[in-house]
Amino acid sequence: MTKDELRAELERQEQRYKDVYGGEVTTYAAQPDPERKPWRKRASILDQAFAQELQKIEKELKADEP
């Protein structure tokens, strides 16, 4: 179904609703999409442990340099 066909179908349904039920149809503007925030990966326990091990190794290398 194309957009034009969909629009025509919605107009037919709107007209039918008005004729059959005597109702009133209110149309609203589309709501804007919410702003997307950049996705950030949360560090897992393994990632945190790996980072701690890297820090330990760096400290040991700095201590051994002098």
DRENBATOR-341314 format. One record per residue: x, z, y of N, C-alpha, C in turn; residue in three letters. Coordinates in pm, whole numbers. Layout:
<sites>
@n_X->X; n_Z->Z; n_Y->Y; ca_X->X; ca_Z->Z; ca_Y->Y; c_X->X; c_Z->Z; c_Y->Y; res->ala;
...
</sites>
This chain:
<sites>
@n_X->85; n_Z->0; n_Y->-117; ca_X->0; ca_Z->0; ca_Y->0; c_X->90; c_Z->0; c_Y->124; res->met;
@n_X->66; n_Z->-93; n_Y->212; ca_X->146; ca_Z->-103; ca_Y->334; c_X->89; c_Z->-10; c_Y->441; res->thr;
@n_X->162; n_Z->5; n_Y->548; ca_X->117; ca_Z->91; ca_Y->656; c_X->-12; c_Z->38; c_Y->718; res->lys;
@n_X->-19; n_Z->-95; n_Y->733; ca_X->-140; ca_Z->-154; ca_Y->792; c_X->-261; c_Z->-130; c_Y->703; res->asp;
@n_X->-243; n_Z->-144; n_Y->572; ca_X->-353; ca_Z->-119; ca_Y->479; c_X->-396; c_Z->27; c_Y->485; res->glu;
@n_X->-298; n_Z->116; n_Y->494; ca_X->-328; ca_Z->259; ca_Y->501; c_X->-403; c_Z->293; c_Y->630; res->leu;
@n_X->-357; n_Z->235; n_Y->741; ca_X->-428; ca_Z->259; ca_Y->867; c_X->-572; c_Z->209; c_Y->860; res->arg;
@n_X->-591; n_Z->89; n_Y->801; ca_X->-726; ca_Z->34; ca_Y->789; c_X->-813; c_Z->124; c_Y->702; res->ala;
@n_X->-758; n_Z->174; n_Y->592; ca_X->-833; ca_Z->263; ca_Y->502; c_X->-871; c_Z->392; c_Y->573; res->glu;
@n_X->-778; n_Z->450; n_Y->649; ca_X->-808; ca_Z->572; ca_Y->722; c_X->-914; c_Z->548; c_Y->830; res->leu;
@n_X->-910; n_Z->433; n_Y->894; ca_X->-1013; ca_Z->402; ca_Y->994; c_X->-1149; c_Z->388; c_Y->927; res->glu;
@n_X->-1153; n_Z->325; n_Y->809; ca_X->-1280; ca_Z->312; ca_Y->735; c_X->-1333; c_Z->450; c_Y->697; res->arg;
@n_X->-1246; n_Z->538; n_Y->649; ca_X->-1289; ca_Z->672; ca_Y->612; c_X->-1337; c_Z->751; c_Y->733; res->gln;
@n_X->-1269; n_Z->733; n_Y->845; ca_X->-1310; ca_Z->800; ca_Y->967; c_X->-1449; c_Z->754; c_Y->1010; res->glu;
@n_X->-1470; n_Z->623; n_Y->1008; ca_X->-1600; ca_Z->569; ca_Y->1049; c_X->-1710; c_Z->614; c_Y->954; res->gln;
@n_X->-1681; n_Z->616; n_Y->824; ca_X->-1778; ca_Z->661; ca_Y->725; c_X->-1815; c_Z->807; c_Y->748; res->arg;
@n_X->-1716; n_Z->889; n_Y->776; ca_X->-1740; ca_Z->1032; ca_Y->802; c_X->-1830; c_Z->1049; c_Y->924; res->tyr;
@n_X->-1802; n_Z->972; n_Y->1028; ca_X->-1883; ca_Z->981; ca_Y->1150; c_X->-2026; c_Z->936; c_Y->1123; res->lys;
@n_X->-2043; n_Z->827; n_Y->1047; ca_X->-2176; ca_Z->772; ca_Y->1020; c_X->-2256; c_Z->863; c_Y->926; res->asp;
@n_X->-2193; n_Z->907; n_Y->816; ca_X->-2265; ca_Z->982; ca_Y->714; c_X->-2290; c_Z->1125; c_Y->757; res->val;
@n_X->-2186; n_Z->1192; n_Y->804; ca_X->-2197; ca_Z->1334; ca_Y->833; c_X->-2221; c_Z->1364; c_Y->981; res->tyr;
@n_X->-2206; n_Z->1264; n_Y->1065; ca_X->-2223; ca_Z->1286; ca_Y->1207; c_X->-2114; c_Z->1375; c_Y->1264; res->gly;
@n_X->-2003; n_Z->1379; n_Y->1195; ca_X->-1894; ca_Z->1466; ca_Y->1236; c_X->-1806; c_Z->1404; c_Y->1342; res->gly;
@n_X->-1714; n_Z->1483; n_Y->1388; ca_X->-1620; ca_Z->1439; ca_Y->1489; c_X->-1480; c_Z->1449; c_Y->1430; res->glu;
@n_X->-1401; n_Z->1348; n_Y->1454; ca_X->-1265; ca_Z->1344; ca_Y->1398; c_X->-1167; c_Z->1366; c_Y->1511; res->val;
@n_X->-1081; n_Z->1463; n_Y->1493; ca_X->-977; ca_Z->1491; ca_Y->1592; c_X->-843; c_Z->1450; c_Y->1533; res->thr;
@n_X->-771; n_Z->1368; n_Y->1606; ca_X->-639; ca_Z->1327; ca_Y->1559; c_X->-533; c_Z->1399; c_Y->1642; res->thr;
@n_X->-426; n_Z->1431; n_Y->1577; ca_X->-317; ca_Z->1505; ca_Y->1641; c_X->-189; c_Z->1424; c_Y->1633; res->tyr;
@n_X->-102; n_Z->1446; n_Y->1728; ca_X->29; ca_Z->1382; ca_Y->1725; c_X->111; c_Z->1444; c_Y->1612; res->ala;
@n_X->198; n_Z->1366; n_Y->1556; ca_X->283; ca_Z->1416; ca_Y->1448; c_X->376; c_Z->1524; c_Y->1500; res->ala;
@n_X->395; n_Z->1626; n_Y->1419; ca_X->486; ca_Z->1734; ca_Y->1457; c_X->630; c_Z->1686; c_Y->1442; res->gln;
@n_X->718; n_Z->1722; n_Y->1536; ca_X->858; ca_Z->1680; ca_Y->1523; c_X->923; c_Z->1752; c_Y->1405; res->pro;
@n_X->1017; n_Z->1684; n_Y->1345; ca_X->1090; ca_Z->1745; ca_Y->1235; c_X->1175; c_Z->1859; c_Y->1290; res->asp;
@n_X->1186; n_Z->1968; n_Y->1215; ca_X->1269; ca_Z->2079; ca_Y->1264; c_X->1416; c_Z->2037; c_Y->1270; res->pro;
@n_X->1488; n_Z->2097; n_Y->1363; ca_X->1630; ca_Z->2064; ca_Y->1374; c_X->1702; c_Z->2110; c_Y->1248; res->glu;
@n_X->1786; n_Z->2023; n_Y->1199; ca_X->1861; ca_Z->2057; ca_Y->1078; c_X->1993; c_Z->2123; c_Y->1118; res->arg;
@n_X->2017; n_Z->2235; n_Y->1057; ca_X->2143; ca_Z->2303; ca_Y->1082; c_X->2244; c_Z->2253; c_Y->979; res->lys;
@n_X->2370; n_Z->2251; n_Y->1017; ca_X->2470; ca_Z->2203; ca_Y->921; c_X->2474; c_Z->2294; c_Y->798; res->pro;
@n_X->2484; n_Z->2231; n_Y->684; ca_X->2483; ca_Z->2305; ca_Y->558; c_X->2620; c_Z->2366; c_Y->535; res->trp;
@n_X->2618; n_Z->2492; n_Y->498; ca_X->2744; ca_Z->2560; ca_Y->469; c_X->2735; c_Z->2619; c_Y->329; res->arg;
@n_X->2841; n_Z->2597; n_Y->254; ca_X->2846; ca_Z->2651; ca_Y->119; c_X->2887; c_Z->2797; c_Y->126; res->lys;
@n_X->2812; n_Z->2882; n_Y->58; ca_X->2848; ca_Z->3023; ca_Y->51; c_X->2956; c_Z->3039; c_Y->-55; res->arg;
@n_X->3055; n_Z->3119; n_Y->-23; ca_X->3165; ca_Z->3140; ca_Y->-116; c_X->3115; c_Z->3222; c_Y->-236; res->ala;
@n_X->3145; n_Z->3170; n_Y->-354; ca_X->3107; ca_Z->3243; ca_Y->-475; c_X->3210; c_Z->3353; c_Y->-501; res->ser;
@n_X->3184; n_Z->3434; n_Y->-600; ca_X->3278; ca_Z->3542; ca_Y->-635; c_X->3412; c_Z->3484; c_Y->-677; res->ile;
@n_X->3408; n_Z->3373; n_Y->-748; ca_X->3533; ca_Z->3309; ca_Y->-789; c_X->3610; c_Z->3256; c_Y->-669; res->leu;
@n_X->3539; n_Z->3199; n_Y->-572; ca_X->3605; ca_Z->3150; ca_Y->-451; c_X->3670; c_Z->3265; c_Y->-375; res->asp;
@n_X->3600; n_Z->3378; n_Y->-367; ca_X->3655; ca_Z->3494; ca_Y->-297; c_X->3778; c_Z->3548; c_Y->-370; res->gln;
@n_X->3773; n_Z->3554; n_Y->-502; ca_X->3887; ca_Z->3602; ca_Y->-580; c_X->4006; c_Z->3509; c_Y->-563; res->ala;
@n_X->3980; n_Z->3379; n_Y->-561; ca_X->4087; ca_Z->3281; ca_Y->-542; c_X->4152; c_Z->3299; c_Y->-405; res->phe;
@n_X->4071; n_Z->3319; n_Y->-302; ca_X->4125; ca_Z->3339; ca_Y->-168; c_X->4209; c_Z->3467; c_Y->-161; res->ala;
@n_X->4165; n_Z->3572; n_Y->-229; ca_X->4242; ca_Z->3696; ca_Y->-231; c_X->4376; c_Z->3677; c_Y->-302; res->gln;
@n_X->4375; n_Z->3605; n_Y->-411; ca_X->4500; ca_Z->3578; ca_Y->-483; c_X->4596; c_Z->3498; c_Y->-396; res->glu;
@n_X->4542; n_Z->3400; n_Y->-322; ca_X->4629; ca_Z->3322; ca_Y->-233; c_X->4692; c_Z->3412; c_Y->-126; res->leu;
@n_X->4613; n_Z->3504; n_Y->-73; ca_X->4667; ca_Z->3596; ca_Y->28; c_X->4775; c_Z->3684; c_Y->-31; res->gln;
@n_X->4755; n_Z->3732; n_Y->-154; ca_X->4857; ca_Z->3815; ca_Y->-219; c_X->4986; c_Z->3737; c_Y->-237; res->lys;
@n_X->4975; n_Z->3613; n_Y->-282; ca_X->5093; ca_Z->3530; ca_Y->-306; c_X->5165; c_Z->3505; c_Y->-174; res->ile;
@n_X->5090; n_Z->3475; n_Y->-67; ca_X->5152; ca_Z->3452; ca_Y->63; c_X->5226; c_Z->3576; c_Y->113; res->glu;
@n_X->5166; n_Z->3695; n_Y->94; ca_X->5232; ca_Z->3819; ca_Y->135; c_X->5362; c_Z->3840; c_Y->56; res->lys;
@n_X->5356; n_Z->3812; n_Y->-75; ca_X->5475; ca_Z->3829; ca_Y->-158; c_X->5587; c_Z->3731; c_Y->-116; res->glu;
@n_X->5547; n_Z->3609; n_Y->-81; ca_X->5649; ca_Z->3511; ca_Y->-38; c_X->5711; c_Z->3553; c_Y->95; res->leu;
@n_X->5628; n_Z->3606; n_Y->187; ca_X->5682; ca_Z->3651; ca_Y->314; c_X->5774; c_Z->3770; c_Y->297; res->lys;
@n_X->5739; n_Z->3857; n_Y->202; ca_X->5823; ca_Z->3976; ca_Y->178; c_X->5956; c_Z->3938; c_Y->114; res->ala;
@n_X->5958; n_Z->3832; n_Y->35; ca_X->6082; ca_Z->3790; ca_Y->-33; c_X->6174; c_Z->3706; c_Y->55; res->asp;
@n_X->6127; n_Z->3651; n_Y->163; ca_X->6206; ca_Z->3561; ca_Y->248; c_X->6326; c_Z->3629; c_Y->314; res->glu;
@n_X->6320; n_Z->3747; n_Y->372; ca_X->6435; ca_Z->3804; ca_Y->447; c_X->6549; c_Z->3838; c_Y->361; res->pro;
</sites>
